[in-house]
Amino acid sequence: MKKYKIVILILTYLFCITSNANAYLDPGTGSIILQAILAFIAGAAVTVSLWWMNFKIFIKKIFRLDKKNINEDTKEDKK
């Protein structure tokens, strides 16, 4: 518990003594950030579209197996 208090005190001190960076973000930097976000969204959409059919087939197989198992169980119960 004492270690946590020391860590919190150190972090509070470090946040209090920070100074301004005076950094400049030109329009080119904003453009690169926007392109990165759009590329991530486009990549995620392509990945989902490529794997969607495999996912649907996998789910259909699971439900078909369950129906087959249920039908086999009911046939065994009738015997």
C-alpha positions as CSV (number, residue, x, y, z in Angstrom):
1,M,0.0,0.0,0.0
2,K,2.9,2.3,0.8
3,K,4.4,1.7,-2.6
4,Y,1.2,2.7,-4.4
5,K,1.1,6.0,-2.5
6,I,4.7,6.7,-3.5
7,V,4.0,5.9,-7.1
8,I,0.9,8.2,-7.1
9,L,2.9,11.0,-5.5
10,I,5.7,10.7,-8.1
11,L,3.2,10.6,-11.0
12,T,1.4,13.6,-9.6
13,Y,4.6,15.5,-9.3
14,L,5.7,14.6,-12.8
15,F,2.3,15.8,-14.2
16,C,2.5,19.0,-12.3
17,I,6.0,20.0,-13.6
18,T,5.3,19.4,-17.2
19,S,5.9,22.3,-19.6
20,N,4.4,23.2,-22.9
21,A,5.9,21.4,-25.9
22,N,5.2,24.2,-28.4
23,A,4.7,21.6,-31.1
24,Y,3.3,22.3,-34.5
25,L,1.1,19.9,-36.5
26,D,1.0,21.0,-40.1
27,P,-1.8,19.9,-42.4
28,G,0.4,17.2,-43.8
29,T,0.5,15.5,-40.4
30,G,-3.3,15.7,-40.1
31,S,-3.6,14.2,-43.5
32,I,-1.3,11.3,-42.7
33,I,-3.3,10.6,-39.5
34,L,-6.6,10.7,-41.4
35,Q,-5.2,8.3,-44.1
36,A,-4.0,5.9,-41.4
37,I,-7.5,5.8,-39.8
38,L,-9.2,5.3,-43.2
39,A,-6.7,2.6,-44.1
40,F,-7.4,0.7,-40.9
41,I,-11.2,0.9,-41.5
42,A,-10.8,-0.2,-45.1
43,G,-8.5,-3.1,-44.1
44,A,-10.9,-4.2,-41.4
45,A,-13.8,-4.1,-43.9
46,V,-11.9,-6.2,-46.4
47,T,-10.8,-8.7,-43.8
48,V,-14.4,-9.1,-42.6
49,S,-15.7,-9.5,-46.1
50,L,-13.2,-12.2,-46.9
51,W,-13.8,-14.2,-43.8
52,W,-17.6,-13.7,-43.6
53,M,-18.4,-16.7,-45.9
54,N,-16.1,-19.0,-43.9
55,F,-17.7,-17.8,-40.7
56,K,-21.2,-18.5,-42.1
57,I,-20.3,-22.0,-43.2
58,F,-18.7,-22.7,-39.8
59,I,-21.9,-21.7,-38.0
60,K,-24.1,-23.7,-40.4
61,K,-22.0,-26.8,-39.7
62,I,-22.3,-26.4,-36.0
63,F,-26.1,-26.1,-36.2
64,R,-26.4,-29.0,-38.7
65,L,-24.3,-31.2,-36.3
66,D,-26.6,-30.3,-33.4
67,K,-29.7,-31.3,-35.5
68,K,-28.1,-34.5,-36.5
69,N,-27.2,-35.4,-32.9
70,I,-30.8,-34.5,-31.8
71,N,-32.3,-36.7,-34.5
72,E,-30.0,-39.6,-33.6
73,D,-30.9,-39.2,-29.9
74,T,-34.6,-39.3,-30.7
75,K,-34.2,-42.4,-32.9
76,E,-32.4,-44.2,-30.0
77,D,-35.1,-43.2,-27.6
78,K,-37.8,-44.7,-29.8
79,K,-36.0,-48.1,-29.9
